[in-house]
């Protein structure tokens, strides 16, 4: 289902392929291709978990383009891993099939493809957070199938654990025993899908900061800010909190470098308000903006605000989502946890601190993404934008059927003439309005939840709101409106014609 919620997002997980051999018409000597990805469903899922102590399962939908693109890479990886010791088994489940819907619900599948790593019969479950190409999948899963933390006995071992572009965690100990060491290994098991872990008796093998190490200590290496930081509280939950806080840059960088993407994901997954400064990275003033923004971020640490600098060239998706324009750059936009937005376009470095102070003081007016209100709106289905939704829908005192659509959505395009006919049928009923809003170009009001296109809501004249989930036919929609509208005006004069049923949208995230 196509999400129109916050950018965070979802940022997505991948993987897929089939394990059922396809038999083509051929001569007797032809061999059936061997496929290494297991096909699972509800009836054999638990048995597979019990049989394989380490198994990777992808929940997919046959119509999902990402799943189709990943399929050959997943199969190559499954083939390469089929002889690995310990065994690494890759499998898939068609989460779109009704027989597997309960599995998808149980394992919180919210988008396709979703990949999960199951250990010890399903007692331990983690999201797959590795690469999407065959070689990357193999390398990532070999580490995941091995020990949670690798012993570092040489500089070569250290280099295999500590990547200068990633966050890595190393425990430095006097001996590999005792409660603190056991807690560190438990930490590594808990967070192994997010970070690479290592442990050593010799801090001089590590690439930086070895002279200051006094074991036992947890050292977090990172490619930003102070480059490494030490921690000596070995309570597991406390270490988890320390790592999550220390592994986020003071200011996240959003550009085309894929090594920055994990930090961008963390930024958007944070519950904090998100302050995003978008710049042209080739401009002469870039360093002034960067240094000022970084200073402000340090000053406001602990104020529940996260900071990001984005290159305009790499940020067009965000610009489209927020309804921004290149002509507004340099700009800051803040998005809060309750989806309020605040915009400062065409700013200068000296304005950044004062504007953020105004935001924290609650004195800024929210920014709303909206298309212009149409100068004429005389078609049967009325056009609604964010700036007109209160007058035309929420406070209209009318019975309104409102469609949230996307211009590129095929199901929306099929529904359009049907809604036109419905609107014509109610042309003589002053108490009924049929309307539509482009949810990609306008902020969806908080009164509605839009998780796919098209989404239809009915608002009665008395203010009751409910989502329409019936058949997408003229007859069904008219019947629903007649049954649920408040009869505050004239009886409508209807002219009905049979139309074909429209299927619901099943689009990938």
C-alpha positions as CSV (number, residue, x, y, z in Angstrom):
1,X,0.0,0.0,0.0
2,X,1.4,3.4,-1.0
3,X,2.3,5.3,2.1
4,X,1.7,9.1,2.3
5,X,2.7,9.4,5.9
6,X,6.0,11.0,7.2
7,X,9.2,10.7,5.2
8,X,10.6,8.4,7.8
9,X,10.0,5.8,6.8
10,X,9.7,4.3,6.3
11,X,12.9,4.0,4.5
12,X,12.3,0.2,3.5
13,X,13.7,-3.3,3.8
14,X,14.1,-5.7,0.9
15,X,14.4,-9.3,-0.4
16,X,12.6,-12.0,-2.5
17,X,12.4,-15.0,-4.8
18,X,10.7,-18.3,-5.5
19,X,11.8,-21.8,-4.6
20,X,9.3,-23.8,-6.7
21,X,11.0,-25.1,-9.8
22,X,9.3,-24.1,-13.1
23,X,9.1,-26.9,-15.6
24,X,9.4,-25.7,-19.2
25,X,8.7,-27.8,-22.2
26,X,12.1,-29.2,-23.3
27,X,13.9,-32.3,-24.3
28,X,14.6,-35.2,-21.8
29,X,18.1,-34.1,-21.2
30,X,17.2,-30.6,-20.0
31,X,17.8,-30.0,-16.3
32,X,15.3,-28.3,-14.0
33,X,16.9,-25.1,-12.7
34,X,17.8,-25.4,-9.0
35,X,16.4,-22.5,-6.9
36,X,17.8,-22.0,-3.5
37,X,15.2,-19.8,-1.9
38,X,12.6,-21.7,0.2
39,X,8.9,-21.0,-0.3
40,X,7.1,-20.9,3.0
41,X,3.5,-20.3,4.0
42,X,1.4,-20.5,7.2
43,X,1.2,-24.3,7.1
44,X,5.0,-24.9,7.1
45,X,6.4,-21.7,8.6
46,X,6.8,-22.9,12.2
47,X,8.4,-26.2,11.0
48,X,10.9,-24.2,9.0
49,X,11.9,-22.1,12.0
50,X,12.3,-25.2,14.1
51,X,14.4,-26.9,11.4
52,X,16.7,-24.0,10.6
53,X,18.4,-22.3,13.6
54,X,19.2,-19.3,11.4
55,X,16.8,-18.4,8.6
56,X,16.1,-15.2,6.7
57,X,12.5,-14.8,5.6
58,X,11.3,-12.2,3.1
59,X,7.6,-11.1,3.2
60,X,6.7,-10.0,-0.3
61,X,3.8,-9.3,-2.6
62,X,3.8,-10.6,-6.2
63,X,2.9,-7.1,-7.6
64,X,5.7,-5.3,-5.7
65,X,8.3,-3.8,-8.1
66,X,11.0,-3.7,-5.4
67,X,10.5,-7.5,-4.8
68,X,10.8,-8.2,-8.5
69,X,14.0,-6.2,-8.8
70,X,15.5,-7.9,-5.8
71,X,14.6,-11.4,-6.7
72,X,17.7,-12.3,-8.8
73,X,20.0,-10.8,-6.2
74,X,18.3,-12.7,-3.5
75,X,18.6,-16.0,-5.4
76,X,22.3,-15.4,-6.1
77,X,22.8,-14.8,-2.4
78,X,20.8,-17.9,-1.5
79,X,22.9,-20.0,-3.8
80,X,26.2,-18.6,-2.5
81,X,25.1,-19.2,1.1
82,X,23.7,-22.7,0.6
83,X,27.1,-24.2,1.4
84,X,28.1,-21.8,4.2
85,X,29.1,-23.2,7.6
86,X,27.0,-22.6,9.7
87,X,24.1,-22.9,7.2
88,X,22.3,-19.7,6.1
89,X,18.9,-20.4,4.7
90,X,16.9,-17.8,2.7
91,X,13.1,-18.1,2.3
92,X,10.1,-16.1,1.2
93,X,6.4,-15.8,2.1
94,X,3.7,-14.3,-0.1
95,X,2.3,-11.9,2.4
96,X,-0.3,-10.8,-0.1
97,X,-1.9,-14.3,-0.1
98,X,-4.9,-14.6,2.3
99,X,-3.5,-17.8,3.8
100,X,-0.5,-15.8,5.0
101,X,-2.2,-12.6,6.2
102,X,-2.0,-13.7,9.9
103,X,1.8,-14.3,9.5
104,X,2.2,-10.8,8.1
105,X,0.2,-9.3,11.0
106,X,2.1,-11.4,13.6
107,X,5.5,-10.2,12.3
108,X,4.4,-6.6,11.8
109,X,4.8,-6.5,8.0
110,X,3.9,-2.9,7.0
111,X,5.5,-2.7,3.6
112,X,6.9,-4.8,0.9
113,X,9.4,-6.4,0.8
114,X,10.1,-6.8,4.6
115,X,13.0,-9.1,5.6
116,X,13.3,-10.7,9.0
117,X,16.1,-12.7,10.5
118,X,14.9,-15.6,12.7
119,X,17.2,-17.3,15.2
120,X,16.7,-20.3,17.6
121,X,13.3,-21.3,16.3
122,X,12.0,-17.8,16.2
123,X,12.9,-16.9,19.8
124,X,15.1,-14.1,18.4
125,X,13.7,-12.0,15.6
126,X,15.5,-9.0,14.0
127,X,14.9,-6.8,10.9
128,X,17.4,-7.3,8.0
129,X,19.2,-4.0,7.6
130,X,21.9,-4.9,5.1
131,X,22.6,-4.3,1.4
132,X,20.3,-5.3,-1.4
133,X,22.9,-6.7,-3.9
134,X,23.9,-10.4,-3.9
135,X,27.5,-9.8,-2.7
136,X,26.3,-7.4,0.0
137,X,23.6,-9.7,1.2
138,X,26.1,-12.6,1.5
139,X,28.7,-10.5,3.4
140,X,26.1,-9.1,5.8
141,X,24.5,-12.5,6.5
142,X,27.8,-14.3,7.1
143,X,28.4,-11.8,9.9
144,X,24.9,-12.2,11.2
145,X,25.2,-16.0,11.2
146,X,28.5,-15.9,13.0
147,X,29.3,-14.7,16.6
148,X,27.6,-11.5,17.6
149,X,30.9,-10.0,18.5
150,X,34.2,-10.9,16.7
151,X,37.4,-11.3,18.7
152,X,40.1,-8.9,17.6
153,X,43.5,-10.4,17.7
154,X,45.3,-8.4,15.1
155,X,45.1,-5.1,13.2
156,X,43.5,-7.0,10.3
157,X,40.8,-8.2,12.6
158,X,40.2,-4.7,13.8
159,X,40.0,-3.4,10.2
160,X,37.3,-6.1,9.5
161,X,35.2,-4.8,12.4
162,X,35.8,-1.1,12.3
163,X,34.6,0.6,9.1
164,X,35.6,4.2,8.8
165,X,32.2,5.0,7.3
166,X,30.1,3.2,9.8
167,X,29.4,3.1,13.6
168,X,31.2,0.1,15.2
169,X,31.4,-0.9,18.8
170,X,34.4,-2.6,20.5
171,X,34.6,-3.9,24.0
172,X,38.1,-3.7,25.6
173,X,38.6,-6.2,28.4
174,X,41.3,-7.7,30.6
175,X,39.7,-11.1,30.3
176,X,36.8,-12.6,28.4
177,X,34.8,-13.5,31.4
178,X,32.7,-12.0,34.1
179,X,29.4,-10.1,34.2
180,X,30.6,-7.1,32.3
181,X,31.9,-9.2,29.4
182,X,28.7,-11.3,29.4
183,X,26.6,-8.1,29.3
184,X,28.6,-6.9,26.4
185,X,27.9,-10.1,24.4
186,X,24.2,-9.8,25.3
187,X,24.4,-6.2,24.0
188,X,26.0,-7.4,20.7
189,X,23.2,-10.0,20.3
190,X,20.6,-7.4,20.8
191,X,22.0,-4.8,18.4
192,X,23.9,-7.0,15.9
193,X,21.6,-6.2,13.0
194,X,22.4,-2.5,13.4
195,X,26.1,-2.4,14.2
196,X,29.3,-4.4,13.9
197,X,30.7,-5.6,17.3
198,X,34.2,-6.7,18.3
199,X,36.0,-7.5,21.6
200,X,39.7,-7.4,22.4
201,X,42.3,-7.8,25.1
202,X,44.7,-5.4,23.3
203,X,43.6,-1.8,22.8
204,X,46.7,-1.0,20.8
205,X,45.2,-3.0,17.9
206,X,42.5,-0.4,17.5
207,X,42.9,2.4,15.0
208,X,42.5,5.4,17.3
209,X,42.3,6.4,20.9
210,X,44.1,3.3,22.2
211,X,46.3,5.2,24.6
212,X,43.3,6.3,26.7
213,X,41.6,2.9,27.0
214,X,41.3,1.6,30.5
215,X,39.5,-1.8,30.4
216,X,36.8,-2.7,30.8
217,X,35.4,-0.1,28.5
218,X,33.0,0.1,25.5
219,X,34.4,2.1,22.7
220,X,32.1,3.4,20.0
221,X,33.8,4.4,16.7
222,X,32.0,6.7,14.3
223,X,32.7,8.6,11.1
224,X,31.6,12.0,12.5
225,X,31.9,14.5,15.4
226,X,34.6,13.3,17.9
227,X,35.3,10.0,16.0
228,X,35.2,7.8,19.1
229,X,33.7,7.8,22.5
230,X,34.1,5.6,25.6
231,X,31.6,4.3,28.0
232,X,32.0,2.2,31.2
233,X,28.5,1.4,32.5
234,X,27.9,-2.2,31.5
235,X,24.2,-2.4,32.2
236,X,22.6,-3.7,28.9
237,X,19.8,-1.2,28.7
238,X,22.1,1.7,29.7
239,X,24.6,0.7,26.9
240,X,21.7,0.5,24.4
241,X,20.7,4.0,25.3
242,X,24.3,5.3,25.1
243,X,24.8,3.7,21.7
244,X,21.6,5.0,20.2
245,X,22.4,8.6,21.3
246,X,26.1,8.5,20.5
247,X,25.5,7.0,17.0
248,X,23.5,10.0,15.7
249,X,25.5,12.9,14.3
250,X,25.1,16.3,15.8
251,X,24.1,17.3,12.3
252,X,23.1,14.6,9.8
253,X,24.3,15.0,6.3
254,X,21.8,14.2,3.5
255,X,23.5,13.9,0.1
256,X,24.0,11.3,-2.6
257,X,26.7,9.4,-0.7
258,X,25.1,6.0,0.3
259,X,27.3,5.7,3.4
260,X,25.3,8.6,4.9
261,X,21.9,6.9,4.4
262,X,21.9,4.8,7.6
263,X,22.3,8.1,9.6
264,X,19.5,9.7,7.6
265,X,17.3,6.7,8.5
266,X,18.1,7.2,12.2
267,X,17.3,10.9,11.8
268,X,13.9,10.4,10.4
269,X,13.1,7.6,12.8
270,X,13.8,9.8,15.8
271,X,10.8,11.0,17.8
272,X,12.4,14.5,18.0
273,X,11.3,17.5,16.0
274,X,13.4,17.6,12.9
275,X,15.1,20.7,11.7
276,X,16.2,20.4,8.1
277,X,18.4,23.0,6.4
278,X,18.4,22.6,2.6
279,X,21.2,24.3,0.7
280,X,22.9,24.4,-2.7
281,X,26.2,22.6,-1.7
282,X,28.0,24.4,-4.5
283,X,27.2,27.9,-3.2
284,X,29.8,30.1,-1.8
285,X,28.1,30.5,1.5
286,X,27.9,26.8,2.3
287,X,30.6,26.7,4.9
288,X,29.1,29.7,6.8
289,X,25.7,27.9,6.9
290,X,27.3,24.6,8.0
291,X,29.3,26.0,10.8
292,X,26.4,28.2,12.1
293,X,23.9,25.3,11.9
294,X,26.3,23.0,13.7
295,X,26.9,25.5,16.5
296,X,23.1,25.9,17.0
297,X,22.7,22.1,17.0
298,X,25.3,21.8,19.8
299,X,23.6,24.7,21.8
300,X,20.2,23.0,21.5
301,X,21.3,19.5,22.4
302,X,18.8,18.0,24.8
303,X,16.0,20.2,23.5
304,X,14.3,17.3,21.6
305,X,15.3,18.7,18.2
306,X,17.4,16.7,15.6
307,X,19.3,18.5,12.9
308,X,20.0,17.7,9.2
309,X,21.7,19.5,6.3
310,X,20.5,18.4,2.9
311,X,21.9,19.1,-0.5
312,X,19.2,20.4,-2.8
313,X,20.3,18.2,-5.6
314,X,19.8,15.1,-3.5
315,X,16.7,16.3,-1.8
316,X,14.1,16.6,-4.5
317,X,12.0,13.8,-3.0
318,X,11.8,15.7,0.2
319,X,11.0,18.9,-1.7
320,X,8.1,17.2,-3.4
321,X,6.8,15.7,-0.1
322,X,7.0,19.1,1.7
323,X,5.8,21.2,-1.2
324,X,9.0,23.2,-1.3
325,X,10.6,25.1,-4.3
326,X,14.2,25.5,-5.3
327,X,13.6,29.3,-5.3
328,X,13.1,29.2,-1.5
329,X,16.7,27.9,-0.9
330,X,18.5,28.4,1.4
331,X,15.6,27.3,3.7
332,X,14.9,25.6,7.0
333,X,11.8,23.4,7.5
334,X,10.9,21.9,10.9
335,X,8.6,18.9,11.2
336,X,7.3,18.0,14.6
337,X,6.1,14.6,16.0
338,X,2.5,15.6,15.5
339,X,3.3,16.5,11.8
340,X,3.2,20.2,12.2
341,X,5.6,22.0,9.8
342,X,7.4,25.4,10.1
343,X,9.2,27.0,7.2
344,X,11.8,29.7,6.9
345,X,12.6,30.3,3.2
346,X,15.5,32.4,1.8
347,X,17.3,32.7,5.1
348,X,20.8,33.9,6.0
349,X,23.1,32.2,8.5
350,X,22.6,34.9,11.1
351,X,18.9,34.2,11.2
352,X,19.1,30.5,12.1
353,X,19.5,30.7,15.9
354,X,16.8,33.3,16.4
355,X,14.3,31.5,14.2
356,X,14.9,28.2,16.1
357,X,14.4,30.1,19.4
358,X,11.1,31.3,18.1
359,X,10.1,27.7,17.2
360,X,11.0,26.5,20.7
361,X,9.0,29.4,22.2
362,X,6.0,28.3,20.2
363,X,5.6,31.7,18.5
364,X,5.8,30.4,14.8
365,X,2.8,29.9,12.6
366,X,2.7,26.4,11.1
367,X,3.4,26.0,7.4
368,X,0.9,24.0,5.3
369,X,1.5,22.4,1.9
370,X,-1.3,23.4,-0.4
371,X,-2.0,23.9,-4.1
372,X,-3.6,27.3,-5.0
373,X,-7.4,27.5,-4.4
374,X,-8.9,27.1,-7.9
375,X,-10.2,30.3,-9.4
376,X,-13.1,28.3,-10.9
377,X,-14.5,25.1,-9.4
378,X,-17.5,24.3,-11.5
379,X,-16.8,20.6,-12.4
380,X,-19.2,18.0,-10.9
381,X,-16.4,16.7,-8.6
382,X,-15.2,19.7,-6.6
383,X,-11.4,20.3,-6.2
384,X,-10.3,20.6,-2.6
385,X,-6.8,21.8,-1.5
386,X,-5.3,22.2,2.0
387,X,-6.2,25.9,2.1
388,X,-9.9,25.2,1.2
389,X,-10.6,22.0,3.0
390,X,-12.1,23.7,6.1
391,X,-14.6,25.8,4.1
392,X,-15.5,23.1,1.5
393,X,-15.4,20.0,3.7
394,X,-14.9,20.2,7.4
395,X,-17.0,23.2,8.1
396,X,-19.3,23.1,5.1
397,X,-22.3,21.7,6.9
398,X,-22.8,19.4,3.9
399,X,-22.7,15.7,3.3
400,X,-19.3,15.3,1.6
401,X,-17.7,12.3,-0.1
402,X,-14.0,13.2,-0.3
403,X,-11.5,11.3,-2.4
404,X,-7.7,11.4,-1.6
405,X,-5.9,10.5,-4.8
406,X,-2.5,10.6,-6.5
407,X,-2.3,11.8,-10.2
408,X,-0.2,8.8,-11.1
409,X,-2.4,6.2,-9.5
410,X,-4.1,3.9,-12.0
411,X,-6.9,3.0,-9.7
412,X,-7.6,6.7,-9.1
413,X,-7.8,7.3,-12.8
414,X,-10.3,4.4,-13.2
415,X,-12.4,5.8,-10.3
416,X,-12.5,9.4,-11.7
417,X,-15.3,8.9,-14.2
418,X,-17.3,6.9,-11.7
419,X,-17.1,9.8,-9.2
420,X,-18.1,12.2,-12.0
421,X,-21.3,10.2,-12.5
422,X,-22.0,10.1,-8.8
423,X,-21.6,13.8,-8.6
424,X,-23.9,14.4,-11.6
425,X,-26.5,12.1,-9.9
426,X,-26.5,14.4,-6.9
427,X,-26.4,17.6,-8.9
428,X,-29.9,18.6,-7.6
429,X,-29.1,17.8,-4.0
430,X,-27.7,20.9,-2.4
431,X,-26.8,19.0,0.7
432,X,-24.3,16.6,-1.0
433,X,-20.8,17.4,-2.3
434,X,-18.5,15.0,-4.1
435,X,-14.9,16.3,-3.8
436,X,-11.3,15.2,-4.4
437,X,-7.9,16.2,-3.0
438,X,-4.5,15.5,-4.5
439,X,-2.8,14.0,-1.5
440,X,0.6,14.3,-3.1
441,X,0.4,18.1,-3.5
442,X,-1.6,18.9,-0.3
443,X,-1.2,18.1,3.4
444,X,-3.8,15.7,4.5
445,X,-5.8,17.0,7.5
446,X,-5.3,15.2,10.8
447,X,-9.0,14.2,10.7
448,X,-8.1,11.6,8.1
449,X,-5.7,8.7,7.8
450,X,-4.5,8.0,4.2
451,X,-2.4,4.9,3.8
452,X,-3.1,4.2,0.1
453,X,-4.7,5.6,-3.1
454,X,-7.5,6.2,-3.6
455,X,-8.9,6.6,-0.1
456,X,-12.5,7.8,0.3
457,X,-14.1,9.4,3.3
458,X,-17.7,10.4,4.0
459,X,-18.5,13.4,6.2
460,X,-22.1,13.8,7.2
461,X,-23.6,17.2,7.6
462,X,-23.6,16.7,11.4
463,X,-19.9,16.1,11.4
464,X,-19.6,12.3,11.5
465,X,-16.6,11.0,9.6
466,X,-16.1,7.5,8.3
467,X,-14.0,5.8,5.7
468,X,-15.8,4.4,2.7
469,X,-14.7,0.8,2.1
470,X,-17.5,-0.4,-0.2
471,X,-17.4,-1.4,-3.8
472,X,-16.0,1.3,-6.2
473,X,-19.2,1.3,-8.4
474,X,-21.5,4.2,-9.0
475,X,-24.5,2.2,-7.6
476,X,-22.7,1.2,-4.4
477,X,-21.4,4.7,-3.7
478,X,-24.8,6.3,-4.3
479,X,-26.5,3.8,-2.1
480,X,-23.9,4.5,0.7
481,X,-24.4,8.2,0.5
482,X,-28.2,8.0,0.5
483,X,-28.1,5.7,3.5
484,X,-25.6,7.8,5.6
485,X,-26.3,11.4,4.7
486,X,-28.1,13.8,7.0
487,X,-31.4,14.7,5.3
488,X,-31.2,18.5,5.8
489,X,-31.9,19.5,2.3
490,X,-34.0,18.5,-0.7
491,X,-34.3,14.9,-1.8
492,X,-31.9,14.1,-4.6
493,X,-32.9,13.3,-8.1
494,X,-30.7,10.3,-9.2
495,X,-29.8,9.0,-12.6
496,X,-28.0,5.7,-12.3
497,X,-26.2,3.7,-14.9
498,X,-24.4,0.4,-14.3
499,X,-20.6,0.4,-14.1
500,X,-18.0,-2.2,-13.4
501,X,-16.6,-2.8,-9.9
502,X,-13.2,-1.1,-9.1
503,X,-10.6,-3.1,-7.1
504,X,-8.8,-1.6,-4.2
505,X,-5.3,-0.3,-4.5
506,X,-2.4,-2.5,-3.6
507,X,0.7,-0.5,-4.3
508,X,4.1,-1.0,-2.8
509,X,5.7,1.3,-0.3
